Amino acid sequence: MTRGRLILIEGLDRVGKSTQAGVLAERLQPQAQLMRFPDRSTPVGEVLDRYLRDRDFALADQAAHLLFAANRWECAARIEAALAEGKHVILDRYVYSGAAYSAAKAVPRMDLEWCAAADRGLPKPDLTLFLTQHAAAAVQREGYGAERYEQLDFQERVRAQFERVLAAEDAAYRAGHVVVVDVAGKSVAAVAGEIWAAVQQQLARDAGALMYF
């Protein structure tokens, strides 16, 4: 059996990641499984849900980062099992968000290299779709600001860290497995069309062995 593909949709808050992940998963049914991070249904995810929603719930920045990574590890076996069954796993956020958001806090001794270390060994996406627009545009989205990291100045720093995270990948991986999609001023359908074109190109290739960070 040909393994499924691991497809990640990344980007800043409120750029439409969850919407596009849902659209793509629906389009790939019945061979798709959608997973969102953080997965707030797990033991670690329940703690993270409180941390994100309650600004008075204090955690050391390093501890918070490691909890987000632990949440991804909680789901790693499930991801691999689904891929082995031939299902395409669609991820709404993943490792790159973990590194970019934590590094954007600019905490001493908590740089990108430190942030990435906790994710080494996790399955690596066959295709990463990075949705981008100016952070200020997201402020207009309904519900913006409801969670801890939804602040314009912080999102601008996250955007810069995302660019650094992706630039740190080797050129071959960026060329064959990373697609940047500018969503500014585009409809949901238009963005979904660009994503679908990139996914079709990926599915046309030989799956090969699953990669790991």
Secondary structure, 3 states (H helix, E strand, C coil): CCCCCEEEEEECCCCCHHHHHHHHHHHHCCCEEEEECCCCCCHHHHHHHHHHHCCCCCCCHHHHHHHHHHHHHHHHHHHHHHHHCCCEEEEECCHHHHHHHHHCCCCCCCCHHHHHHCCCCCEECCEEEEEECCHHHHCCCCCCCCCCCCCHHHHHHHHHHHHHHHHHCCHHHHHHHEEEEECCCCCHHHHHHHHHHHHHHHHCCCCCCCEEC
